Amino acid sequence: MPVQRRRIGWTPDARARASGAVERALAELDELLADGRRFLVGARFSAADLALASLLAPMVAAPEYGAWLPALADLEPGMRADVERLRATRAGAFALRMYREHRGAALAAAGA
């Protein structure tokens, strides 16, 4: 999938450089979400939830993202394993849930 790698800039070097920073950020988010909160701040969906979900959507291949992302089944095995691992984190599951539960409502509110 060379075109796929070029399109998103995913090279072995880029992956190695980004991996540590991503892992640390996800660990912090997982710790924050460990208390079972439904939203990052307060009792309802907010810009904080939208921002986190938007940032993580490409990494977890959120089906409801709305822009082109490869289907999970179309990813090469190494990338698919990374996406599945990130989806299994609390932060990844949170991002997927935000898209699943709030994307339609956000579009409707924006008049899209």
OpenMM code with the backbone's topology and positions (N, CA, C; nanometers):
from openmm import Vec3, app, unit

residues = "MET PRO VAL GLN ARG ARG ARG ILE GLY TRP THR PRO ASP ALA ARG ALA ARG ALA SER GLY ALA VAL GLU ARG ALA LEU ALA GLU LEU ASP GLU LEU LEU ALA ASP GLY ARG ARG PHE LEU VAL GLY ALA ARG PHE SER ALA ALA ASP LEU ALA LEU ALA SER LEU LEU ALA PRO MET VAL ALA ALA PRO GLU TYR GLY ALA TRP LEU PRO ALA LEU ALA ASP LEU GLU PRO GLY MET ARG ALA ASP VAL GLU ARG LEU ARG ALA THR ARG ALA GLY ALA PHE ALA LEU ARG MET TYR ARG GLU HIS ARG GLY ALA ALA LEU ALA ALA ALA GLY ALA".split()
positions = [
    Vec3(0.0814, -0.1184, 0.0000),
    Vec3(0.0000, 0.0000, 0.0000),
    Vec3(0.0872, 0.1268, 0.0000),
    Vec3(0.1806, 0.1411, -0.0928),
    Vec3(0.2670, 0.2585, -0.0961),
    Vec3(0.1914, 0.3899, -0.1083),
    Vec3(0.0839, 0.3946, -0.1880),
    Vec3(0.0066, 0.5180, -0.2026),
    Vec3(-0.0549, 0.5560, -0.0689),
    Vec3(-0.1065, 0.4589, 0.0016),
    Vec3(-0.1665, 0.4823, 0.1324),
    Vec3(-0.0630, 0.5424, 0.2266),
    Vec3(0.0565, 0.4856, 0.2283),
    Vec3(0.1614, 0.5377, 0.3166),
    Vec3(0.1988, 0.6803, 0.2784),
    Vec3(0.2117, 0.7086, 0.1498),
    Vec3(0.2449, 0.8446, 0.1063),
    Vec3(0.1331, 0.9411, 0.1413),
    Vec3(0.0106, 0.8990, 0.1228),
    Vec3(-0.1035, 0.9873, 0.1465),
    Vec3(-0.1067, 1.0368, 0.2902),
    Vec3(-0.0760, 0.9528, 0.3842),
    Vec3(-0.0798, 0.9945, 0.5247),
    Vec3(0.0587, 1.0116, 0.5858),
    Vec3(0.1636, 0.9989, 0.5054),
    Vec3(0.2994, 1.0214, 0.5548),
    Vec3(0.3486, 0.9173, 0.6528),
    Vec3(0.3003, 0.7976, 0.6418),
    Vec3(0.3342, 0.6908, 0.7357),
    Vec3(0.4543, 0.6140, 0.6855),
    Vec3(0.5684, 0.6438, 0.7426),
    Vec3(0.6914, 0.5732, 0.7091),
    Vec3(0.7437, 0.5087, 0.8364),
    Vec3(0.8339, 0.4127, 0.8244),
    Vec3(0.8903, 0.3532, 0.9462),
    Vec3(0.9572, 0.4569, 1.0365),
    Vec3(1.0276, 0.5531, 0.9791),
    Vec3(1.0917, 0.6568, 1.0610),
    Vec3(0.9898, 0.7454, 1.1301),
    Vec3(0.8867, 0.7863, 1.0560),
    Vec3(0.7825, 0.8701, 1.1148),
    Vec3(0.7114, 0.7955, 1.2270),
    Vec3(0.6873, 0.6693, 1.2038),
    Vec3(0.6198, 0.5876, 1.3056),
    Vec3(0.7041, 0.5782, 1.4331),
    Vec3(0.8325, 0.5550, 1.4173),
    Vec3(0.9212, 0.5424, 1.5330),
    Vec3(0.9286, 0.6731, 1.6115),
    Vec3(0.9370, 0.7857, 1.5414),
    Vec3(0.9454, 0.9156, 1.6096),
    Vec3(0.8172, 0.9488, 1.6847),
    Vec3(0.7051, 0.9182, 1.6251),
    Vec3(0.5769, 0.9560, 1.6842),
    Vec3(0.5303, 0.8600, 1.7930),
    Vec3(0.5766, 0.7390, 1.7887),
    Vec3(0.5250, 0.6345, 1.8762),
    Vec3(0.5346, 0.6696, 2.0244),
    Vec3(0.6480, 0.7169, 2.0698),
    Vec3(0.6654, 0.7492, 2.2116),
    Vec3(0.5720, 0.8584, 2.2584),
    Vec3(0.5613, 0.9649, 2.1797),
    Vec3(0.4742, 1.0765, 2.2171),
    Vec3(0.3284, 1.0330, 2.2206),
    Vec3(0.2882, 0.9552, 2.1237),
    Vec3(0.1500, 0.9067, 2.1187),
    Vec3(0.1219, 0.8166, 2.2380),
    Vec3(0.2127, 0.7270, 2.2671),
    Vec3(0.1927, 0.6344, 2.3800),
    Vec3(0.1803, 0.7102, 2.5121),
    Vec3(0.2638, 0.8121, 2.5329),
    Vec3(0.2559, 0.8905, 2.6572),
    Vec3(0.1224, 0.9651, 2.6664),
    Vec3(0.0811, 1.0267, 2.5570),
    Vec3(-0.0452, 1.1012, 2.5576),
    Vec3(-0.1630, 1.0079, 2.5820),
    Vec3(-0.1629, 0.8922, 2.5169),
    Vec3(-0.2722, 0.7965, 2.5370),
    Vec3(-0.2745, 0.7434, 2.6799),
    Vec3(-0.1574, 0.7226, 2.7379),
    Vec3(-0.1515, 0.6757, 2.8772),
    Vec3(-0.2130, 0.7803, 2.9708),
    Vec3(-0.1838, 0.9080, 2.9466),
    Vec3(-0.2419, 1.0148, 3.0285),
    Vec3(-0.3941, 1.0201, 3.0098),
    Vec3(-0.4391, 1.0095, 2.8867),
    Vec3(-0.5836, 1.0098, 2.8606),
    Vec3(-0.6509, 0.8886, 2.9222),
    Vec3(-0.5874, 0.7728, 2.9100),
    Vec3(-0.6449, 0.6521, 2.9696),
    Vec3(-0.6584, 0.6676, 3.1206),
    Vec3(-0.5596, 0.7299, 3.1822),
    Vec3(-0.5653, 0.7521, 3.3267),
    Vec3(-0.6814, 0.8462, 3.3611),
    Vec3(-0.6969, 0.9524, 3.2837),
    Vec3(-0.8062, 1.0467, 3.3059),
    Vec3(-0.9422, 0.9790, 3.2900),
    Vec3(-0.9545, 0.8924, 3.1899),
    Vec3(-1.0821, 0.8268, 3.1611),
    Vec3(-1.1082, 0.7042, 3.2490),
    Vec3(-1.0120, 0.6651, 3.3298),
    Vec3(-1.0249, 0.5447, 3.4125),
    Vec3(-1.1387, 0.5545, 3.5138),
    Vec3(-1.1802, 0.6755, 3.5475),
    Vec3(-1.2874, 0.6897, 3.6460),
    Vec3(-1.4267, 0.6667, 3.5854),
    Vec3(-1.4305, 0.6358, 3.4549),
    Vec3(-1.5580, 0.6040, 3.3916),
    Vec3(-1.6360, 0.7227, 3.3405),
    Vec3(-1.5762, 0.8398, 3.3434),
    Vec3(-1.6481, 0.9592, 3.2968),
    Vec3(-1.6953, 0.9417, 3.1534),
    Vec3(-1.8099, 0.9987, 3.1223),
    Vec3(-1.8649, 0.9908, 2.9862),
    Vec3(-1.8087, 1.1000, 2.8968),
    Vec3(-1.7653, 1.2107, 2.9566),
    Vec3(-1.7124, 1.3236, 2.8817),
    Vec3(-1.5860, 1.3740, 2.9501),
    Vec3(-1.5020, 1.4429, 2.8748),
    Vec3(-1.3759, 1.4902, 2.9322),
    Vec3(-1.3973, 1.5966, 3.0385),
    Vec3(-1.4919, 1.6875, 3.0121),
    Vec3(-1.5163, 1.7995, 3.1031),
    Vec3(-1.6667, 1.8124, 3.1240),
    Vec3(-1.7121, 1.8015, 3.2462),
    Vec3(-1.8534, 1.8224, 3.2736),
    Vec3(-1.9400, 1.7022, 3.2408),
    Vec3(-2.0706, 1.7304, 3.2340),
    Vec3(-2.1693, 1.6237, 3.2205),
    Vec3(-2.2276, 1.6105, 3.0811),
    Vec3(-2.1758, 1.6888, 2.9840),
    Vec3(-2.2280, 1.6771, 2.8484),
    Vec3(-2.1189, 1.6987, 2.7453),
    Vec3(-2.1489, 1.6585, 2.6236),
    Vec3(-2.0572, 1.6706, 2.5109),
    Vec3(-2.0117, 1.8153, 2.4958),
    Vec3(-1.8795, 1.8342, 2.4779),
    Vec3(-1.8253, 1.9699, 2.4674),
    Vec3(-1.7154, 1.9750, 2.3609),
    Vec3(-1.6610, 2.0937, 2.3436),
    Vec3(-1.5525, 2.1132, 2.2480),
    Vec3(-1.4316, 2.0260, 2.2827),
    Vec3(-1.4107, 2.0001, 2.4104),
    Vec3(-1.2983, 1.9142, 2.4502),
    Vec3(-1.3161, 1.7731, 2.3951),
    Vec3(-1.4369, 1.7209, 2.4022),
    Vec3(-1.4656, 1.5874, 2.3495),
    Vec3(-1.4502, 1.5848, 2.1974),
    Vec3(-1.5014, 1.6885, 2.1333),
    Vec3(-1.4908, 1.6991, 1.9883),
    Vec3(-1.3448, 1.7057, 1.9448),
    Vec3(-1.2649, 1.7857, 2.0150),
    Vec3(-1.1234, 1.7996, 1.9794),
    Vec3(-1.0495, 1.6665, 1.9936),
    Vec3(-1.0706, 1.5991, 2.1054),
    Vec3(-1.0025, 1.4707, 2.1253),
    Vec3(-1.0458, 1.3694, 2.0201),
    Vec3(-1.1751, 1.3594, 1.9968),
    Vec3(-1.2244, 1.2641, 1.8979),
    Vec3(-1.1687, 1.2966, 1.7594),
    Vec3(-1.1629, 1.4244, 1.7250),
    Vec3(-1.1115, 1.4648, 1.5941),
    Vec3(-0.9645, 1.4301, 1.5775),
    Vec3(-0.8875, 1.4505, 1.6820),
    Vec3(-0.7443, 1.4199, 1.6758),
    Vec3(-0.7179, 1.2698, 1.6672),
    Vec3(-0.7992, 1.1918, 1.7355),
    Vec3(-0.7767, 1.0473, 1.7376),
    Vec3(-0.8437, 0.9733, 1.6218),
    Vec3(-0.9414, 1.0356, 1.5567),
    Vec3(-1.0176, 0.9670, 1.4520),
    Vec3(-0.9305, 0.8988, 1.3466),
    Vec3(-0.8299, 0.9652, 1.2899),
    Vec3(-0.7480, 0.8961, 1.1900),
    Vec3(-0.6685, 0.7789, 1.2483),
    Vec3(-0.6304, 0.7907, 1.3749),
    Vec3(-0.5497, 0.6839, 1.4365),
    Vec3(-0.6325, 0.5621, 1.4730),
    Vec3(-0.7641, 0.5827, 1.4938),
    Vec3(-0.8510, 0.4694, 1.5276),
    Vec3(-0.9433, 0.4339, 1.4114),
    Vec3(-0.9219, 0.5008, 1.2971),
    Vec3(-1.0025, 0.4777, 1.1762),
    Vec3(-1.1520, 0.4798, 1.2092),
    Vec3(-1.1951, 0.5910, 1.2694),
    Vec3(-1.3363, 0.6051, 1.3071),
    Vec3(-1.4249, 0.5969, 1.1833),
    Vec3(-1.5157, 0.5003, 1.1777),
    Vec3(-1.6008, 0.4833, 1.0598),
    Vec3(-1.6868, 0.6058, 1.0283),
    Vec3(-1.7251, 0.6815, 1.1294),
    Vec3(-1.8120, 0.7974, 1.1100),
    Vec3(-1.7338, 0.9266, 1.0866),
    Vec3(-1.6055, 0.9181, 1.0656),
    Vec3(-1.5187, 1.0360, 1.0543),
    Vec3(-1.5687, 1.1362, 0.9515),
    Vec3(-1.6129, 1.0914, 0.8361),
    Vec3(-1.6687, 1.1813, 0.7366),
    Vec3(-1.5733, 1.2191, 0.6253),
    Vec3(-1.4453, 1.2007, 0.6446),
    Vec3(-1.3456, 1.2220, 0.5394),
    Vec3(-1.2891, 1.0859, 0.5025),
    Vec3(-1.2178, 1.0803, 0.3920),
    Vec3(-1.1636, 0.9530, 0.3478),
    Vec3(-1.0653, 0.8970, 0.4501),
    Vec3(-1.0911, 0.7769, 0.4917),
    Vec3(-0.9976, 0.6968, 0.5704),
    Vec3(-1.0078, 0.5554, 0.5159),
    Vec3(-0.8969, 0.4846, 0.5113),
    Vec3(-0.9053, 0.3458, 0.4639),
    Vec3(-0.9869, 0.2614, 0.5611),
    Vec3(-1.0568, 0.1653, 0.5079),
    Vec3(-1.1295, 0.0704, 0.5925),
    Vec3(-1.0279, -0.0145, 0.6677),
    Vec3(-1.0618, -0.0551, 0.7861),
    Vec3(-0.9721, -0.1358, 0.8680),
    Vec3(-0.9253, -0.2593, 0.7916),
    Vec3(-1.0146, -0.3234, 0.7213),
    Vec3(-0.9800, -0.4447, 0.6467),
    Vec3(-0.8817, -0.4179, 0.5330),
    Vec3(-0.8734, -0.2932, 0.4867),
    Vec3(-0.7849, -0.2593, 0.3762),
    Vec3(-0.6439, -0.2201, 0.4208),
    Vec3(-0.6229, -0.2062, 0.5489),
    Vec3(-0.4908, -0.1677, 0.5991),
    Vec3(-0.3941, -0.2850, 0.5921),
    Vec3(-0.2684, -0.2531, 0.5715),
    Vec3(-0.1680, -0.3588, 0.5767),
    Vec3(-0.1606, -0.4085, 0.7210),
    Vec3(-0.1158, -0.5308, 0.7430),
    Vec3(-0.1229, -0.5927, 0.8760),
    Vec3(-0.0621, -0.5099, 0.9890),
    Vec3(0.0533, -0.4481, 0.9675),
    Vec3(0.1163, -0.3690, 1.0734),
    Vec3(0.0332, -0.2487, 1.1134),
    Vec3(-0.0199, -0.1781, 1.0144),
    Vec3(-0.1059, -0.0627, 1.0434),
    Vec3(-0.2352, -0.1067, 1.1099),
    Vec3(-0.2926, -0.2165, 1.0609),
    Vec3(-0.4170, -0.2666, 1.1196),
    Vec3(-0.3951, -0.3016, 1.2667),
    Vec3(-0.2828, -0.3623, 1.2975),
    Vec3(-0.2522, -0.3966, 1.4371),
    Vec3(-0.2410, -0.2704, 1.5224),
    Vec3(-0.1785, -0.1658, 1.4683),
    Vec3(-0.1679, -0.0392, 1.5418),
    Vec3(-0.3052, 0.0209, 1.5672),
    Vec3(-0.3900, 0.0227, 1.4661),
    Vec3(-0.5248, 0.0787, 1.4811),
    Vec3(-0.6043, -0.0029, 1.5832),
    Vec3(-0.5974, -0.1338, 1.5748),
    Vec3(-0.6713, -0.2177, 1.6690),
    Vec3(-0.6210, -0.1980, 1.8115),
    Vec3(-0.4900, -0.1823, 1.8278),
    Vec3(-0.4337, -0.1588, 1.9611),
    Vec3(-0.4817, -0.0249, 2.0158),
    Vec3(-0.4819, 0.0797, 1.9314),
    Vec3(-0.5283, 0.2106, 1.9765),
    Vec3(-0.6776, 0.2108, 2.0058),
    Vec3(-0.7548, 0.1380, 1.9266),
    Vec3(-0.8982, 0.1269, 1.9535),
    Vec3(-0.9248, 0.0616, 2.0885),
    Vec3(-0.8360, -0.0243, 2.1321),
    Vec3(-0.8541, -0.0973, 2.2578),
    Vec3(-0.8208, -0.0136, 2.3805),
    Vec3(-0.7580, 0.1028, 2.3621),
    Vec3(-0.7299, 0.1892, 2.4767),
    Vec3(-0.8575, 0.2615, 2.5174),
    Vec3(-0.8609, 0.3131, 2.6402),
    Vec3(-0.9772, 0.3914, 2.6825),
    Vec3(-0.9944, 0.5138, 2.5933),
    Vec3(-0.8831, 0.5788, 2.5596),
    Vec3(-0.8906, 0.6988, 2.4756),
    Vec3(-0.9430, 0.6657, 2.3360),
    Vec3(-0.8960, 0.5566, 2.2789),
    Vec3(-0.9434, 0.5156, 2.1471),
    Vec3(-1.0905, 0.4807, 2.1492),
    Vec3(-1.1327, 0.4054, 2.2491),
    Vec3(-1.2744, 0.3694, 2.2624),
    Vec3(-1.3591, 0.4948, 2.2838),
    Vec3(-1.3062, 0.5906, 2.3591),
    Vec3(-1.3754, 0.7175, 2.3828),
    Vec3(-1.3975, 0.7900, 2.2500),
    Vec3(-1.2931, 0.8006, 2.1679),
    Vec3(-1.3045, 0.8695, 2.0392),
    Vec3(-1.4070, 0.8007, 1.9496),
    Vec3(-1.4017, 0.6706, 1.9441),
    Vec3(-1.4994, 0.5967, 1.8628),
    Vec3(-1.6413, 0.6205, 1.9125),
    Vec3(-1.6602, 0.6224, 2.0432),
    Vec3(-1.7927, 0.6449, 2.1002),
    Vec3(-1.8411, 0.7868, 2.0720),
    Vec3(-1.7518, 0.8852, 2.0804),
    Vec3(-1.7917, 1.0226, 2.0515),
    Vec3(-1.8439, 1.0344, 1.9080),
    Vec3(-1.7737, 0.9718, 1.8143),
    Vec3(-1.8209, 0.9749, 1.6751),
    Vec3(-1.9529, 0.8998, 1.6593),
    Vec3(-1.9614, 0.7845, 1.7198),
    Vec3(-2.0815, 0.7018, 1.7063),
    Vec3(-2.2032, 0.7723, 1.7667),
    Vec3(-2.1853, 0.8346, 1.8827),
    Vec3(-2.3000, 0.8922, 1.9537),
    Vec3(-2.3275, 1.0387, 1.9222),
    Vec3(-2.2273, 1.1135, 1.8766),
    Vec3(-2.2451, 1.2583, 1.8664),
    Vec3(-2.2220, 1.3185, 1.7283),
    Vec3(-2.1689, 1.2439, 1.6354),
    Vec3(-2.1426, 1.3026, 1.5039),
    Vec3(-2.2706, 1.3461, 1.4334),
    Vec3(-2.3708, 1.2637, 1.4327),
    Vec3(-2.4963, 1.2997, 1.3675),
    Vec3(-2.5614, 1.4221, 1.4302),
    Vec3(-2.5600, 1.4305, 1.5620),
    Vec3(-2.6192, 1.5439, 1.6319),
    Vec3(-2.5430, 1.6723, 1.6020),
    Vec3(-2.4103, 1.6628, 1.5951),
    Vec3(-2.3293, 1.7809, 1.5667),
    Vec3(-2.3550, 1.8307, 1.4242),
    Vec3(-2.3697, 1.7403, 1.3296),
    Vec3(-2.3984, 1.7801, 1.1911),
    Vec3(-2.5357, 1.8447, 1.1806),
    Vec3(-2.6322, 1.7879, 1.2499),
    Vec3(-2.7676, 1.8425, 1.2462),
    Vec3(-2.7701, 1.9837, 1.3061),
    Vec3(-2.6984, 2.0028, 1.4161),
    Vec3(-2.6937, 2.1343, 1.4813),
    Vec3(-2.6268, 2.2381, 1.3917),
    Vec3(-2.5319, 2.1933, 1.3090),
    Vec3(-2.4616, 2.2847, 1.2189),
    Vec3(-2.5393, 2.3085, 1.0901),
    Vec3(-2.6500, 2.2384, 1.0729),
    Vec3(-2.7309, 2.2548, 0.9533),
    Vec3(-2.6768, 2.1820, 0.8315),
    Vec3(-2.5902, 2.0824, 0.8553),
    Vec3(-2.5318, 2.0074, 0.7436),
    Vec3(-2.6255, 1.9003, 0.6932),
] * unit.nanometer
topology = app.Topology()
chain = topology.addChain("A")
for resn in residues:
    res = topology.addResidue(resn, chain)
    for name in ("N", "CA", "C"):
        topology.addAtom(name, app.Element.getBySymbol(name[0]), res)
